[in-house]
């Protein structure tokens, strides 16, 4: 599963928006798949956990969970385990999103469990020191997301470009292979273009697509800078 994920990439987090829940999640995922196939750009969707199976059953693009806990099958009531995600058709998972923080030891344990089940891991981070710490855990990707910009429509790639350039340099000093994504406020092709120019290999976004009146139009604008 991990080897199937290509860069540059766009990860669309559905969060718990009603526009991206249940049947709407399926519709949005199909739109993401259509744009991905039409333009040849890797788009990944991350629906709510209850929607994972229904979405993965109808699309061929990668489906990620919004969270995963460390641990093995057994006495872990309420936890989300790697085995369950694989059975639901997942290819990967987000970890440590600003709306679902994790302890560093749990992030490391979750990354190791994900590796055992060939799941791609995107560790979300809120500043350069945390990004570097996350990179040393050897996840598949690190997504830099200053929390004060999330959901604002003000992109980190334009409002705080030094966060991306500085973080990429520090991450590469400890891990030359990890994929670096840019998140927080990404909403347009111009934001994606800026993020890539600053050293990111893709973006993580949510509301710009999940809450859009016309998701296809937004997605087509987002992939435009990545089409070669």
C-alpha positions in Angstrom: 0.0 0.0 0.0 2.8 2.4 0.9 4.6 1.9 -2.4 1.4 2.8 -4.3 1.4 6.4 -3.0 3.1 8.8 -5.4 4.2 12.4 -5.0 3.3 15.1 -5.5 0.0 14.4 -3.7 -3.1 16.0 -2.3 -4.7 14.7 0.9 -8.3 15.8 1.4 -9.4 15.4 5.0 -13.2 15.2 5.2 -13.2 15.9 9.0 -16.7 15.6 10.3 -18.3 18.1 7.9 -21.9 17.2 7.1 -21.2 17.9 3.4 -18.6 15.0 3.6 -20.5 12.5 5.8 -22.3 9.3 4.8 -23.6 9.3 1.3 -22.0 12.7 0.8 -18.6 11.2 1.6 -19.1 8.7 -1.2 -20.0 11.4 -3.6 -17.0 13.6 -2.7 -14.6 10.7 -2.9 -15.9 9.8 -6.4 -15.3 13.4 -7.4 -11.8 13.3 -6.0 -11.2 10.1 -7.9 -12.5 11.5 -11.1 -10.2 14.6 -10.9 -7.2 12.4 -9.9 -7.7 10.1 -12.9 -8.4 12.9 -15.4 -5.3 14.9 -14.5 -2.9 12.1 -13.3 -2.4 13.6 -9.9 -2.4 11.6 -6.7 -5.4 12.5 -4.6 -6.0 10.8 -1.2 -9.3 11.0 0.8 -9.7 10.8 4.6 -13.3 10.3 5.5 -14.6 9.7 9.0 -13.9 6.3 10.4 -17.5 5.1 10.1 -17.4 6.0 6.4 -14.1 4.3 5.6 -15.6 1.0 4.3 -18.4 2.6 2.3 -15.9 4.9 0.6 -13.1 2.4 0.0 -15.7 0.0 -1.5 -16.5 2.4 -4.4 -13.2 4.2 -5.2 -9.8 3.0 -6.3 -7.8 6.1 -5.1 -6.2 5.7 -1.6 -8.4 6.0 1.4 -6.9 7.1 4.7 -8.2 7.1 8.2 -8.2 10.4 10.1 -6.6 8.6 13.1 -5.1 5.4 14.3 -4.2 4.2 17.8 -1.2 2.0 18.7 -2.0 -1.4 20.2 -3.0 -4.9 19.2 -6.4 -6.6 19.0 -7.8 -7.2 22.5 -8.8 -5.0 25.3 -8.7 -1.6 23.6 -12.4 -0.4 23.7 -12.9 2.6 21.5 -9.5 2.5 19.9 -8.8 2.4 16.2 -6.4 -0.3 15.3 -4.3 -1.0 12.2 -5.9 -4.3 11.5 -9.4 -2.7 11.5 -8.2 0.0 9.0 -6.8 -2.6 6.7 -10.0 -4.6 6.7 -11.9 -1.4 6.0 -9.9 -0.9 2.8 -7.5 1.8 4.1 -4.1 2.5 2.6 -2.9 4.8 5.3 -3.8 7.1 8.2 -3.3 10.6 9.6 -1.7 10.8 13.0 -1.5 13.6 15.5 -3.8 16.0 13.7 -4.2 19.3 15.6 -7.8 18.2 16.4 -6.7 14.8 17.7 -3.3 15.2 19.4 -1.2 12.2 20.4 1.8 11.7 22.8 5.1 11.3 21.0 5.5 7.7 22.3 2.0 6.8 21.0 2.9 8.4 17.6 6.0 6.3 17.4 4.1 3.1 18.4 1.4 3.9 15.9 3.9 4.4 13.1 5.5 1.1 13.9 2.2 -0.7 13.9 1.2 0.9 10.6 4.5 -0.3 9.1 3.7 -3.8 10.1 0.5 -3.6 8.1 1.9 -1.6 5.2 -0.1 1.5 5.9 1.1 5.0 4.8 1.5 7.4 7.8 1.1 11.2 7.7 2.1 12.7 11.0 0.7 16.2 11.4 2.9 18.8 13.2 2.5 22.3 14.4 6.0 23.8 14.4 9.6 23.0 13.3 10.8 21.3 16.5 7.8 18.9 16.5 8.2 18.4 12.7 11.8 17.3 13.2 10.9 15.0 16.1 8.2 13.4 14.0 10.6 13.0 11.1 13.0 11.0 13.3 10.2 8.5 13.9 10.4 7.6 10.2 6.8 8.0 9.1 5.9 8.1 5.4 5.1 11.8 5.5 5.1 14.8 7.8 2.4 17.5 7.3 3.3 20.9 8.6 0.2 22.7 9.9 0.4 25.8 12.1 -2.9 25.4 14.1 -3.7 29.1 14.1 -4.2 29.0 10.3 -6.3 25.8 10.0 -9.7 26.5 8.6 -9.0 30.2 8.0 -8.4 30.2 4.3 -5.0 31.9 4.9 -2.4 29.4 3.7 0.8 28.6 5.5 2.6 28.6 2.2 1.8 32.3 1.8 1.2 33.7 5.3 4.2 31.9 6.9 6.5 30.7 4.0 9.5 30.6 6.3 7.7 27.9 8.3 7.8 25.6 5.2 11.3 26.5 4.0 12.9 26.3 7.5 11.1 23.1 8.4 12.0 21.3 5.2 15.6 22.1 5.8 15.5 20.9 9.4 13.6 17.7 8.4 16.0 16.9 5.6 18.9 17.1 8.1 17.5 14.1 10.1 15.5 12.3 7.4 16.2 12.6 3.7 13.5 10.3 2.5 10.3 11.4 4.3 7.6 13.2 2.3 6.9 16.8 3.4 3.4 18.1 3.1 2.1 21.6 3.7 -1.2 22.1 5.5 -3.4 24.8 7.1 -5.4 27.2 5.0 -4.6 25.6 1.6 -7.5 26.5 -0.7 -6.3 27.2 -4.2 -3.9 26.2 -6.9 -1.8 29.3 -6.1 -1.4 27.9 -2.5 -0.3 24.5 -3.9 2.1 26.1 -6.3 3.6 28.2 -3.5 3.9 25.1 -1.2 5.8 23.1 -3.8 8.0 26.0 -4.6 9.0 26.2 -1.0 10.0 22.6 -0.9 6.8 20.7 0.0 5.8 17.6 -2.0 2.1 18.0 -1.6 -0.6 19.4 0.6 -3.1 18.4 3.2 -6.4 20.3 3.2 -10.0 20.0 4.3 -12.7 22.7 4.2 -11.7 24.2 0.9 -12.9 20.9 -0.7 -15.1 19.3 1.8 -17.3 22.4 2.3 -17.2 23.6 -1.3 -20.4 24.2 -3.3 -18.5 22.9 -6.3 -15.7 20.5 -5.1 -14.7 19.5 -8.6 -13.9 23.1 -9.6 -11.8 23.6 -6.4 -10.0 20.3 -7.0 -9.2 21.1 -10.6 -7.7 24.4 -9.5 -5.7 22.6 -6.8 -4.2 20.0 -9.1 -3.4 22.5 -11.9 0.2 23.3 -10.7 0.9 19.6 -10.3 0.0 18.6 -13.9 3.0 18.1 -16.1 
